[in-house]
Structures are given as structure tokens and as C-alpha cells.
Amino acid sequence: MGVFNFDVTNANFVTKVRYETAKVEELVLKSPTLAIMPKRPDYGGTSYVGTAMYAPMASVSVSDAVAFTTGTPSQFATFNCPWNSLFGSANLTGYAIDACKGDENALVDVIYQQVDAAYLAMGIGLGQALWGSGGGSIAQLVGGTIGGTGPFTLTIPSQITNMYAGMILNSSATNGSTGSVKTGSVIIQSVDVNAGTFTTTANFTTGIPTAANTDYLFPQGAFGAFLTFPIPNWIPSSANRPIVTDNFNGVNRFTTDPARLAGVFYAGGGADKAESLLQTLILVNRLQGSPTHVMANNLDFSDILKGLTGRVEYSSVEAFKNPQIGFDAVKVVTPAGTVEIMQDPFVPQGSAWSLDIGDWVMPSMGEVPKIGDIDGQMWLRQNGIDAYSLRLVARFTDFCRAPAHNGATTF
């Protein structure tokens, strides 16, 4: 390649060579659910419109005169799924570029380091979006002193994996589906995954003056703007079922057919997790559903596995159209069919979802994510500062064509 200088031509060449689809997916697919969900990157328009049949035709009778002349057609619900956006950037300062002059490999390594980190962060954001609350929150404080720098504790300790040092947080009294975000922000100083706690660079109430010790937490700018209808909203658990005022992607599931349009649910009430999971699968099977995969938080997965000792076969599940990326799973034969149970760190602890993955799709405007180079330039000079950036963009939504074939288990 010759002597490498940081100019658009050379920087674009280096980026194109490394970041082909396989490499991008290796960095981004940190959520097994995201990895195996079917993708359709060829969409456009103002939204994605999908239909789900919740009742077959009512034109069956022992009488031909009745069957052939009366009845109603099949019933469909039309979901109008809005597009969601997620953005990221890789950034190089002029100082870093100058410091690497004369060492081609050093400059290439700096480019790779920054772009790898940007894709990794996008993967974390996509996992959070797919398994979030629909309002953008990634965790909730559980009480205690809020005036200092922490450590701060979460209501669901396992959600600490959503957080990392340097992340900028907003907060709100609500999870983002309603209400408003509070003024200000804080920056995470450190994260202790084992303890389930984090600290901030400055006093929490200095950054967010009206913060409360039970606030929900959001990546900066994510309030009300993350994936609007994630999996836990498509297939809500026992604590979040549709109510009479339900309006989910334009459909009132409560007054139509909540099981067939919002999936099956089962509350185990503290019973053995494996038994509760099997009960959910039976209930889904009652509606002719045969889930293919069960997604659980790592900690719940461990308990499920203990309850299934001697009944499982260890397997590996490949990413959608990419056999180079695989995830460990356990295969279990149940009365409702064979399922593969997987651990996904973004699944909320305390619940698991039984999914027929063939019923799901992630439509998008181009690849998720893609480089924002509509003008052909991957690396852009940032206005007002001595730096260059590469922009990552994802415009996507999710859709389930047969919610009845999926179920949520609360342990």
C-alpha cells in the first residue's frame, strides 16, 4: 500500500478492506437473539407494515349449504411499525494521527481500534434496544444515597452489563414510555459487574439536580427514542399485559385477542424455573405454536440448566446467514417440541421468552448497522475541532407475524 497518510482515499481503503459483513457481524452480534433473528435490509418508506392472522375463516360446517354460503373471512391485525434509529461514531484526533506519522501500521491500528470500538458499542445498543422496555431505559436505581458518586445499586443487578465506564446517563421518574427526561447528565466512572454497582465522575445530583434514588437510567438521548416495541412489548410478561387502552403499533390487542396478538404468558411464582418454562411451552403449543428457541438472562439460564440436568444436549446455534458466528445452547426435547435454550445478557433477569424465531424479522433500511457514507466519504473532518469521524447508522424495526406462537415466562 506504500506510505500511509491519513487522507480520505487511504483511510477509506483501510476501512473497506477490514469491515466486510463477516467482520462487522463478529463485532456487533453480542446478543444471540439479534444474531439469529431473520433480517430484511431492503426496506424503505415511512414505516414497516406487517399483518398477523389471529382467526382463520369461519366458513366451516357439517352442512355444505352453511359452509359455502355463510361465515366470515380470516381476521388479520395490521401492525404499523415505526422505524427506529441508532447512531455511533469512531473518532480520531489530529494529535493521534500526527503521533503515528512515519509508522503506517501504528496509524492503521489506531483506525481499527476506534472503528472496532464503535461497532462494539452499536452491538451493545442494539441488544439493549431489542430487550429494553420500549422507552429507552437500561436500568433503574434501587434506592440509597443519591447525592454522592456511588456506588449505586440497580433494582435488577444483572442490568449492570448494560453499562460501562465513560457512558453518559440521563434519568427520569419513568421508563421512557411516558413522562419526561430530567435535565442534566452524569458520566460513569467505574462499573463493578460482580457487585452490580457503578460510580460516577461527579456527584449524581450535581449532574442531574432533580435525580431521585429510584430513577430509571438512559444512555444520553435515548429517552423515548430506543426501539419502540422490543420483544418484551411484543410478547409481554404477566406484569405487562395489554389493557383496555392498548395501542400497540396501531392495534388494540386487549379488545381483539390478547393471547393471539400479544403471545402467551405464565407466572411461575417462584417455582422451579425449568418447570415454569415447560409450562409456558405447553401453553404456546395449545395455540399450535412450536417455539424453537428460549432466550434467558445468563443467571436464569444457569438455574434452568440445573433443573434440566440429564435431559439436555449441548449444541451451537449459528447467526442468521453467517455460520462463522455461533452461540452455545442446550437442546431439550419437550412435549411441545425441541427447543434450544440460550443465554442472552440483555434479556431482563427474572423472565425468559420462548420464541419461534421464524415468526420474527428485523426489517431495516440497509444493513444494521451501516457506515453513513451516502456521499461516498467514510471519514469526515469534524467541524470546530481537530478530529475526524466515521459515522455508523442503523434504521430498523422488528415484527412478529404470529405472536401466539411465542410466550413469556416470569419466574
WODAUR-V562000 format. One record per residue. N is the residue number from 1. NEAR is the number of other C-alpha atoms within 8 Angstrom. D_FIRST is the distance of its C-alpha to the first C-alpha in Angstrom with 1 decimal. Layout:
BEGIN
n:N near:NEAR d_first:D_FIRST
n:N near:NEAR d_first:D_FIRST
END
This chain:
BEGIN
n:1 near:3 d_first:0.0
n:2 near:3 d_first:3.8
n:3 near:6 d_first:6.7
n:4 near:8 d_first:7.2
n:5 near:7 d_first:10.5
n:6 near:7 d_first:12.8
n:7 near:6 d_first:13.3
n:8 near:9 d_first:14.3
n:9 near:6 d_first:11.6
n:10 near:10 d_first:8.7
n:11 near:10 d_first:11.5
n:12 near:11 d_first:12.8
n:13 near:8 d_first:9.7
n:14 near:9 d_first:9.6
n:15 near:10 d_first:13.4
n:16 near:8 d_first:13.8
n:17 near:7 d_first:11.9
n:18 near:7 d_first:14.2
n:19 near:9 d_first:17.4
n:20 near:8 d_first:18.8
n:21 near:6 d_first:22.6
n:22 near:9 d_first:23.1
n:23 near:9 d_first:21.1
n:24 near:10 d_first:22.9
n:25 near:8 d_first:26.2
n:26 near:8 d_first:25.7
n:27 near:11 d_first:25.5
n:28 near:12 d_first:28.1
n:29 near:10 d_first:30.8
n:30 near:10 d_first:32.8
n:31 near:12 d_first:36.1
n:32 near:12 d_first:37.2
n:33 near:8 d_first:39.2
n:34 near:11 d_first:36.3
n:35 near:11 d_first:34.4
n:36 near:11 d_first:37.1
n:37 near:13 d_first:38.5
n:38 near:10 d_first:37.9
n:39 near:9 d_first:35.5
n:40 near:9 d_first:35.9
n:41 near:11 d_first:33.1
n:42 near:8 d_first:34.3
n:43 near:10 d_first:37.0
n:44 near:7 d_first:37.9
n:45 near:5 d_first:41.1
n:46 near:6 d_first:43.0
n:47 near:9 d_first:43.7
n:48 near:12 d_first:43.7
n:49 near:8 d_first:47.1
n:50 near:10 d_first:48.2
n:51 near:9 d_first:51.6
n:52 near:13 d_first:53.3
n:53 near:11 d_first:56.5
n:54 near:12 d_first:59.0
n:55 near:7 d_first:62.1
n:56 near:8 d_first:62.6
n:57 near:10 d_first:65.1
n:58 near:8 d_first:68.7
n:59 near:11 d_first:70.3
n:60 near:8 d_first:71.4
n:61 near:7 d_first:75.1
n:62 near:6 d_first:77.7
n:63 near:6 d_first:79.2
n:64 near:7 d_first:77.6
n:65 near:6 d_first:79.3
n:66 near:12 d_first:77.6
n:67 near:12 d_first:74.1
n:68 near:7 d_first:73.9
n:69 near:6 d_first:75.4
n:70 near:7 d_first:74.5
n:71 near:10 d_first:71.8
n:72 near:7 d_first:68.6
n:73 near:8 d_first:65.1
n:74 near:10 d_first:62.2
n:75 near:9 d_first:61.3
n:76 near:9 d_first:57.7
n:77 near:9 d_first:56.3
n:78 near:10 d_first:53.5
n:79 near:12 d_first:51.0
n:80 near:10 d_first:49.1
n:81 near:12 d_first:46.0
n:82 near:10 d_first:44.3
n:83 near:11 d_first:40.5
n:84 near:12 d_first:39.1
n:85 near:10 d_first:36.0
n:86 near:11 d_first:33.8
n:87 near:9 d_first:31.1
n:88 near:11 d_first:28.5
n:89 near:10 d_first:25.7
n:90 near:11 d_first:22.8
n:91 near:10 d_first:22.9
n:92 near:12 d_first:20.9
n:93 near:9 d_first:22.8
n:94 near:9 d_first:21.8
n:95 near:7 d_first:23.0
n:96 near:9 d_first:20.6
n:97 near:11 d_first:17.7
n:98 near:7 d_first:19.1
n:99 near:6 d_first:20.0
n:100 near:10 d_first:16.4
n:101 near:9 d_first:15.2
n:102 near:5 d_first:13.9
n:103 near:7 d_first:12.9
n:104 near:11 d_first:9.5
n:105 near:6 d_first:11.0
n:106 near:8 d_first:14.2
n:107 near:12 d_first:13.2
n:108 near:9 d_first:11.5
n:109 near:8 d_first:14.8
n:110 near:10 d_first:16.9
n:111 near:10 d_first:15.6
n:112 near:9 d_first:16.3
n:113 near:8 d_first:19.6
n:114 near:11 d_first:20.9
n:115 near:12 d_first:20.1
n:116 near:9 d_first:21.5
n:117 near:9 d_first:24.6
n:118 near:12 d_first:25.1
n:119 near:13 d_first:25.1
n:120 near:10 d_first:27.4
n:121 near:10 d_first:29.7
n:122 near:13 d_first:29.9
n:123 near:13 d_first:30.9
n:124 near:12 d_first:33.6
n:125 near:9 d_first:34.8
n:126 near:10 d_first:35.0
n:127 near:12 d_first:37.0
n:128 near:11 d_first:39.3
n:129 near:12 d_first:39.8
n:130 near:10 d_first:40.7
n:131 near:12 d_first:43.3
n:132 near:16 d_first:44.4
n:133 near:12 d_first:47.7
n:134 near:15 d_first:46.8
n:135 near:16 d_first:47.1
n:136 near:18 d_first:44.0
n:137 near:16 d_first:45.6
n:138 near:13 d_first:43.8
n:139 near:13 d_first:46.7
n:140 near:12 d_first:50.2
n:141 near:13 d_first:51.7
n:142 near:9 d_first:54.8
n:143 near:8 d_first:56.9
n:144 near:6 d_first:57.5
n:145 near:7 d_first:56.8
n:146 near:13 d_first:54.3
n:147 near:8 d_first:54.8
n:148 near:9 d_first:52.5
n:149 near:12 d_first:49.0
n:150 near:9 d_first:49.9
n:151 near:8 d_first:49.3
n:152 near:11 d_first:49.9
n:153 near:11 d_first:50.9
n:154 near:13 d_first:50.3
n:155 near:8 d_first:52.8
n:156 near:9 d_first:50.5
n:157 near:10 d_first:48.9
n:158 near:10 d_first:46.3
n:159 near:14 d_first:44.8
n:160 near:14 d_first:43.4
n:161 near:9 d_first:40.3
n:162 near:10 d_first:39.6
n:163 near:8 d_first:39.2
n:164 near:9 d_first:36.8
n:165 near:9 d_first:36.5
n:166 near:7 d_first:35.5
n:167 near:9 d_first:36.7
n:168 near:10 d_first:38.9
n:169 near:12 d_first:42.1
n:170 near:17 d_first:44.8
n:171 near:13 d_first:48.3
n:172 near:14 d_first:51.2
n:173 near:11 d_first:54.6
n:174 near:10 d_first:53.5
n:175 near:13 d_first:50.6
n:176 near:14 d_first:49.3
n:177 near:10 d_first:51.2
n:178 near:8 d_first:53.9
n:179 near:8 d_first:54.6
n:180 near:9 d_first:52.2
n:181 near:10 d_first:49.6
n:182 near:10 d_first:50.8
n:183 near:8 d_first:49.6
n:184 near:8 d_first:47.1
n:185 near:11 d_first:44.5
n:186 near:13 d_first:43.8
n:187 near:12 d_first:40.7
n:188 near:15 d_first:40.6
n:189 near:10 d_first:40.4
n:190 near:9 d_first:40.6
n:191 near:13 d_first:41.3
n:192 near:9 d_first:43.4
n:193 near:9 d_first:43.0
n:194 near:4 d_first:45.7
n:195 near:6 d_first:48.2
n:196 near:13 d_first:47.1
n:197 near:13 d_first:47.0
n:198 near:14 d_first:44.8
n:199 near:12 d_first:45.2
n:200 near:14 d_first:44.3
n:201 near:9 d_first:43.1
n:202 near:10 d_first:46.4
n:203 near:10 d_first:49.8
n:204 near:14 d_first:49.6
n:205 near:11 d_first:52.3
n:206 near:8 d_first:50.8
n:207 near:10 d_first:47.7
n:208 near:14 d_first:49.9
n:209 near:9 d_first:53.4
n:210 near:7 d_first:55.2
n:211 near:12 d_first:53.4
n:212 near:7 d_first:55.8
n:213 near:10 d_first:55.5
n:214 near:9 d_first:55.4
n:215 near:12 d_first:52.7
n:216 near:14 d_first:50.0
n:217 near:14 d_first:46.4
n:218 near:14 d_first:43.5
n:219 near:13 d_first:39.8
n:220 near:9 d_first:39.9
n:221 near:7 d_first:40.5
n:222 near:11 d_first:41.2
n:223 near:16 d_first:45.0
n:224 near:11 d_first:46.2
n:225 near:10 d_first:42.7
n:226 near:13 d_first:41.2
n:227 near:14 d_first:41.6
n:228 near:10 d_first:45.2
n:229 near:11 d_first:46.4
n:230 near:14 d_first:44.8
n:231 near:10 d_first:46.2
n:232 near:11 d_first:49.0
n:233 near:10 d_first:50.2
n:234 near:11 d_first:50.0
n:235 near:15 d_first:51.9
n:236 near:15 d_first:53.8
n:237 near:14 d_first:55.4
n:238 near:11 d_first:59.2
n:239 near:5 d_first:58.8
n:240 near:7 d_first:57.0
n:241 near:8 d_first:58.8
n:242 near:11 d_first:59.3
n:243 near:6 d_first:62.3
n:244 near:7 d_first:64.5
n:245 near:7 d_first:62.3
n:246 near:10 d_first:59.1
n:247 near:8 d_first:56.6
n:248 near:9 d_first:53.5
n:249 near:9 d_first:51.1
n:250 near:8 d_first:54.3
n:251 near:10 d_first:56.3
n:252 near:11 d_first:59.4
n:253 near:13 d_first:59.1
n:254 near:11 d_first:62.2
n:255 near:7 d_first:64.6
n:256 near:7 d_first:63.0
n:257 near:10 d_first:62.2
n:258 near:11 d_first:60.5
n:259 near:9 d_first:59.9
n:260 near:12 d_first:58.4
n:261 near:13 d_first:56.4
n:262 near:15 d_first:55.5
n:263 near:17 d_first:55.4
n:264 near:15 d_first:57.6
n:265 near:13 d_first:58.1
n:266 near:13 d_first:59.9
n:267 near:10 d_first:60.9
n:268 near:11 d_first:61.3
n:269 near:6 d_first:63.2
n:270 near:6 d_first:62.0
n:271 near:8 d_first:62.7
n:272 near:10 d_first:60.5
n:273 near:13 d_first:57.1
n:274 near:11 d_first:56.7
n:275 near:9 d_first:60.1
n:276 near:14 d_first:59.3
n:277 near:10 d_first:56.1
n:278 near:9 d_first:58.1
n:279 near:9 d_first:60.6
n:280 near:15 d_first:58.0
n:281 near:13 d_first:56.7
n:282 near:10 d_first:60.3
n:283 near:9 d_first:60.8
n:284 near:17 d_first:57.7
n:285 near:11 d_first:58.9
n:286 near:7 d_first:62.2
n:287 near:8 d_first:60.4
n:288 near:7 d_first:58.8
n:289 near:11 d_first:55.5
n:290 near:11 d_first:53.6
n:291 near:16 d_first:50.8
n:292 near:11 d_first:47.8
n:293 near:12 d_first:46.3
n:294 near:13 d_first:47.7
n:295 near:14 d_first:45.6
n:296 near:17 d_first:46.8
n:297 near:16 d_first:45.8
n:298 near:9 d_first:44.9
n:299 near:8 d_first:48.2
n:300 near:13 d_first:50.3
n:301 near:12 d_first:48.4
n:302 near:8 d_first:49.6
n:303 near:10 d_first:53.2
n:304 near:11 d_first:53.0
n:305 near:9 d_first:51.7
n:306 near:7 d_first:54.6
n:307 near:10 d_first:57.0
n:308 near:9 d_first:55.6
n:309 near:7 d_first:55.6
n:310 near:4 d_first:56.2
n:311 near:7 d_first:55.6
n:312 near:10 d_first:51.8
n:313 near:7 d_first:49.1
n:314 near:8 d_first:45.7
n:315 near:9 d_first:42.9
n:316 near:9 d_first:39.4
n:317 near:9 d_first:38.7
n:318 near:13 d_first:35.4
n:319 near:14 d_first:33.7
n:320 near:10 d_first:34.3
n:321 near:5 d_first:32.3
n:322 near:8 d_first:30.0
n:323 near:8 d_first:31.5
n:324 near:7 d_first:28.7
n:325 near:8 d_first:30.3
n:326 near:9 d_first:33.8
n:327 near:10 d_first:36.6
n:328 near:9 d_first:39.6
n:329 near:12 d_first:43.0
n:330 near:12 d_first:46.6
n:331 near:12 d_first:48.3
n:332 near:11 d_first:52.0
n:333 near:9 d_first:54.6
n:334 near:8 d_first:56.9
n:335 near:5 d_first:59.9
n:336 near:9 d_first:57.6
n:337 near:8 d_first:55.0
n:338 near:9 d_first:52.0
n:339 near:12 d_first:49.7
n:340 near:12 d_first:46.6
n:341 near:13 d_first:46.8
n:342 near:14 d_first:43.6
n:343 near:11 d_first:42.9
n:344 near:12 d_first:41.1
n:345 near:10 d_first:40.9
n:346 near:13 d_first:41.3
n:347 near:11 d_first:44.6
n:348 near:14 d_first:47.5
n:349 near:12 d_first:49.4
n:350 near:8 d_first:52.9
n:351 near:14 d_first:52.2
n:352 near:16 d_first:50.4
n:353 near:12 d_first:49.6
n:354 near:15 d_first:50.3
n:355 near:12 d_first:48.1
n:356 near:13 d_first:48.0
n:357 near:11 d_first:44.3
n:358 near:7 d_first:44.7
n:359 near:10 d_first:46.7
n:360 near:12 d_first:43.9
n:361 near:12 d_first:41.0
n:362 near:13 d_first:38.4
n:363 near:14 d_first:38.0
n:364 near:17 d_first:35.2
n:365 near:11 d_first:33.6
n:366 near:11 d_first:30.2
n:367 near:8 d_first:28.6
n:368 near:10 d_first:29.9
n:369 near:10 d_first:27.9
n:370 near:9 d_first:25.4
n:371 near:9 d_first:23.0
n:372 near:9 d_first:25.0
n:373 near:8 d_first:22.8
n:374 near:5 d_first:25.6
n:375 near:4 d_first:24.3
n:376 near:5 d_first:20.8
n:377 near:9 d_first:19.5
n:378 near:11 d_first:18.7
n:379 near:11 d_first:18.6
n:380 near:8 d_first:21.6
n:381 near:8 d_first:23.0
n:382 near:9 d_first:26.3
n:383 near:4 d_first:29.3
n:384 near:4 d_first:31.2
n:385 near:5 d_first:29.0
n:386 near:9 d_first:25.9
n:387 near:10 d_first:23.8
n:388 near:12 d_first:21.5
n:389 near:12 d_first:22.3
n:390 near:13 d_first:21.3
n:391 near:13 d_first:24.5
n:392 near:13 d_first:25.7
n:393 near:13 d_first:28.8
n:394 near:15 d_first:31.3
n:395 near:13 d_first:34.3
n:396 near:12 d_first:36.5
n:397 near:13 d_first:40.0
n:398 near:11 d_first:41.8
n:399 near:10 d_first:44.8
n:400 near:10 d_first:47.3
n:401 near:10 d_first:49.3
n:402 near:12 d_first:51.9
n:403 near:15 d_first:52.6
n:404 near:14 d_first:55.7
n:405 near:18 d_first:53.6
n:406 near:16 d_first:52.2
n:407 near:16 d_first:53.9
n:408 near:17 d_first:53.7
n:409 near:17 d_first:55.3
n:410 near:13 d_first:56.5
n:411 near:12 d_first:57.3
END
